[in-house]
Amino acid sequence: MTIRMRPAAWEHFEHDADIGLRAVAPSRERLFEAMAEALTAVIADPVLVRRSREIVIRCEAPDDALLLVDWLNALIYEMATHNMLFGVWHVRLDGHRLEARVAGEVVDRVRHRPVVEVKGATYTALSVTQDNVGDWHAECVVDV
C-alpha cells in the first residue's frame, strides 16, 4: 500500500503595513519548510532561485511558536548577511531543536526582481498548532 502525504500549502495575508504568513502541512518539519518558502515568496518567486550554495542553520527554543520565529529570523539574517535568497529547505526537528540545510543563491536583481525587504519575523498572530486530523498549522507576521 502506498501512503501519499498531503502537500504543504502556504499563503500570505494582509496585516496593517506588514505581511502575514500562513501554512498547513502534514508534519512539523514540512510546516517549517512551507513557512520558509512563504517567507522567500514575500521577496521574490522561490521557483526562480537556483540552488548554488548551501547553508546550515540551527535554532532552539522552548516551544514550536518561538522556534518558528527563531527559524524565520535566522533565514532573514542569512539572506541579509549573504545577500541571498533560498529556494530549498530541508528541516530536521528534534523536540524544539531545529537543524536545516537551505540552498539558494546571491540575489540577482534582474532575474529575481525583489519586491520588499523583510526586516524580521514578529510575535504578532504567531501560532503553531496541530489539528485533530494531524495536520500542522502556522501563522506569523513579518515586518517589511
N, C-alpha and C positions, 0 to 999 in steps of 0.2 A: 504494500500500500504506500502510495506517495502522499506525503503531507505537504501541502503548499501553505506557506505563511503569507498572510495578507501583507501587501507592501505598506511601507510607511507613507504618510502624506503630510504635507505642511501647507500653511497659508500665512499671509500677512493680514493684520487687521489694523485699522486706524486707532491711534491713541494720542489725542491732543497733537503736539508737534512731533511726537515720536512715532515709532513703528512697532507694532506687536508681532511676535512670532508665535505660531500655534502649530502643534504637530500631534499626530497619533501614530502609534507603531505597535507591532506585536511583541516587542521586547524593549527593555530599558536601553540596551545598547543601541538598537536601531532608532529609538526615540532621540537619543543624544546626537546620533548621526543626522537625523532628519532636521533637528533644530540647528545644527551646524550648516546644513545645506540652505535652510531658510535664512540664516544669517548672511551667508555669501550672496544669496539672491536679493538681499536688500541693496547690495552694492552693484552687482553685475550678474549676468546669466551664468550659473555654475557650469553649464554644458560647454561654455567657451574656454574654460580653464584647463590648460594642459597639465599633465602630471609630471613635471620635470624635476621637482625637488621634494624630498620627504623630510618631515619634522616630527619628532616625538614630543607629545605633550602629556604631562602628568598633573593631576589635581586630586585633592582630597578635601572632603567637607563632612559635617556632621549629619547631613540628610540629603535626599535627592534634589530638592529645590535649590539649596545652596550650592550643591555640586554643579547643577546646571548653570547657575550664574558664573561660578568659577570657570567652568568649561568654556562658556561663550566669551568671557573676558580674556581667557588665555588665548583663544583664537584671535580675538581683536588685537591683543598685544602682539602676537606673532605676525599678523597681517601688517600692522603698523610698523614694527621694527624691521621687518624684512621686505616691506613694500610688495607683499604677496597677496594673492587670492588662492583659496583652496577649493579643489573640486572633488577630492576623495577623502573620506573619513572612515577609519576603522577603529571603533571604540571597544575597549575591554573594560568591564566593571567588575570589581571585587568588593562587594559591600558598597561603601561610599568612597572608594578609591577608583580613579579613572586613569587609564593609560590609553593613549590614542596615537595612531600613526596617521598623519594627514599629509596629503600630497597636493602640490599646486605649482604655481609659477609666479614670477615677478609680474606686476601689473603692466599690461600693455594698454595704454590709454586709448589707442585707436581701435584695437580689437575688442577689448573688454567694455569700453565706454562706461566707466564707473559713474554711478548716479549720485551717491551720497557717501559721506564718511561716517562710519559707525563709531561713536565715541565710547560706548560701554553698555553692558547689559545691566539692567536695574532690577530692583525688587518689586517693581510695580506689576501687578497682575501675575505675579510669579506663582506657579503651581506645577507640581508633578504628581500625578495620581494614576492608579490602576483601576479600571472599571471591573464590573462583575463578570465580563466575558474574558478578561485577561489582557485587554489592550491597555497600553500606556498612553497617557495624555500629558502634554506640557504646554504652558504659556509663559511668555516673558516679554517685557517691553524693552526695546533697545533705544538708547539715546542717539539721535542722529544730528 
